[in-house]
């Protein structure tokens, strides 16, 4: 395809995966340890590569604002019950990444930019990867980090 015509008609690119949802009937909330928070932060920031546009503290502050209970981040485990057939999971949740094609991304596509450069620009413009969206859903209690890692690339 001609990159010029393709770029002109492309509006957005959506990636999505399904992860198992933690069972709400047997889910147990617990305080996240410092090590677990650092691991999640490392995973989240790793998606940016070398040029990280936000600091660890900014990401952590956003997580606390959106997901904390009394200023503490929680993680959620499901041990299994009759309603989930002792699996700890019931239903599915989607994790998504949406790259909206901006004027700059359109120009890059027209000039034949590599996928890595396009992703870096999209992330500078606010795109979240599958892994990053999944981590948000882990903190919201919808799924586990193991499910997210199994369903998303770094």
C-alpha positions in Angstrom: 0.0 0.0 0.0 1.1 3.5 -0.6 2.0 5.0 2.8 0.6 8.4 1.8 -2.9 7.2 1.0 -2.9 4.7 3.9 -1.9 7.4 6.4 -4.5 9.8 5.1 -7.3 7.3 5.7 -6.1 5.7 9.0 -7.9 7.1 12.1 -6.8 4.8 14.9 -5.4 1.4 15.7 -6.8 -0.7 18.5 -5.2 -3.7 20.2 -7.1 -5.8 22.7 -6.8 -9.0 24.7 -9.0 -10.8 27.2 -7.9 -11.7 30.7 -9.7 -13.7 33.3 -11.6 -11.5 35.8 -11.0 -12.2 39.5 -14.1 -13.7 41.2 -15.9 -10.9 43.1 -17.3 -13.4 45.6 -14.0 -14.8 46.9 -11.7 -11.9 46.2 -9.6 -10.8 49.1 -8.1 -7.4 49.2 -4.7 -6.9 50.9 -2.1 -4.1 51.1 0.4 -4.1 48.3 4.0 -4.4 49.6 6.7 -2.0 48.6 8.3 -4.7 46.5 5.1 -5.4 44.6 4.5 -1.7 44.0 8.1 -1.3 42.7 7.6 -4.3 40.4 4.4 -2.8 39.0 6.1 0.5 38.5 9.0 -1.1 36.7 6.6 -3.0 34.4 4.6 0.1 33.7 7.5 2.4 33.0 9.4 -0.3 31.0 6.9 0.1 28.1 8.3 3.6 27.4 11.8 2.4 26.6 14.6 4.9 27.0 12.5 8.1 26.9 10.2 8.0 29.9 7.9 11.0 29.8 6.7 10.6 33.4 8.4 10.0 36.7 7.9 7.0 39.0 6.4 9.4 41.5 3.9 10.8 39.0 2.7 7.4 38.1 2.5 6.3 41.7 0.6 9.4 42.7 -1.9 8.8 39.9 -2.4 5.2 41.0 -3.0 6.3 44.6 -5.5 8.9 43.4 -7.5 6.4 41.3 -7.1 3.1 43.2 -6.0 3.6 46.8 -8.0 2.9 49.9 -7.1 5.3 52.7 -3.9 6.2 50.9 -2.7 2.6 50.4 -2.6 0.6 47.2 -4.3 -2.8 47.4 -3.8 -6.0 45.5 -6.5 -8.6 45.1 -6.4 -12.3 45.4 -9.2 -14.8 44.8 -8.8 -18.2 46.5 -11.7 -19.9 44.8 -15.3 -20.6 45.8 -18.4 -22.5 44.6 -19.4 -19.7 42.2 -16.1 -19.8 40.3 -15.5 -23.6 40.6 -12.6 -23.1 42.9 -10.6 -21.3 40.2 -10.6 -17.7 41.6 -11.7 -16.4 38.3 -15.1 -15.7 36.8 -15.7 -14.0 33.5 -13.4 -12.0 31.3 -12.2 -8.4 31.2 -10.5 -6.6 28.2 -7.2 -4.9 28.2 -6.7 -2.4 25.4 -4.3 -0.1 23.7 -5.6 2.6 21.4 -3.3 4.6 19.1 -5.2 7.6 17.7 -3.4 8.8 14.6 -2.4 12.4 15.2 -1.0 14.9 12.6 2.5 13.9 13.6 1.9 10.2 13.5 0.3 10.6 10.1 3.4 12.5 8.8 5.6 9.7 10.2 3.6 7.0 8.4 3.7 8.9 5.2 7.5 9.1 5.5 7.8 5.3 6.2 8.7 5.4 9.9 9.4 2.2 11.7 6.8 0.7 14.1 9.0 1.4 17.1 9.2 5.1 16.2 5.4 5.3 15.7 4.8 3.6 19.1 7.3 5.9 20.9 5.5 9.0 19.4 2.1 7.6 20.3 3.2 7.0 23.8 4.5 10.5 24.1 1.1 11.6 23.0 -0.6 9.6 25.7 -1.2 6.1 24.4 -1.1 3.3 27.0 0.1 -0.2 26.1 -1.8 -3.4 26.8 0.5 -4.0 29.7 -0.1 -0.5 31.2 -3.9 -0.8 30.8 -3.6 -4.2 32.4 -1.7 -2.9 35.4 -4.4 -0.3 35.9 -7.0 -3.1 35.9 -4.9 -5.1 38.4 -4.9 -2.2 40.8 -8.7 -1.8 40.2 -9.1 -5.4 41.3 -10.4 -6.7 38.0 -7.6 -9.2 37.3 -4.2 -10.3 38.4 -0.7 -9.3 37.2 -0.1 -12.9 36.1 -3.1 -12.7 33.8 -1.9 -9.4 32.3 1.7 -10.7 31.8 0.4 -13.9 30.1 -1.7 -11.8 27.7 0.5 -8.9 26.8 3.9 -8.2 25.5 6.2 -5.7 27.2 
